[in-house]
Amino acid sequence: MTTQRNRTMDKDNRYWKAHKNIYNKLLNSLDQDIVDKIYRNPNCIEAHLLNNKVEKEIEQILEQESTA
């Protein structure tokens, strides 16, 4: 099953709490060179890939919470 990536999520407090936790977890798992690159240029491809991964995980978490 494919999900639509262009769906808009309600970016409420639950979203931002999940975003912060997941973003920090994923950022800490990266090599320091990549982290430095993201800090220097938040629009680099690595930053976009990280953000896409964060959004995907948030989507899964919020979907699980809504079906629980």
C-alpha angles and dihedrals in degrees: 000000000000124000125217108248093196095064113118117238124211100249097208130144092286090054095049093045090052091043093054094048096045095042092052093045093051094041091052090052093059128091112266091243090060092045089052090050091052091049092049094046117019089185096058120119091255091056091050091049090049091049092049090052091048091050092049093052092046090050091053094047095048091045091052091048092050093052095045 
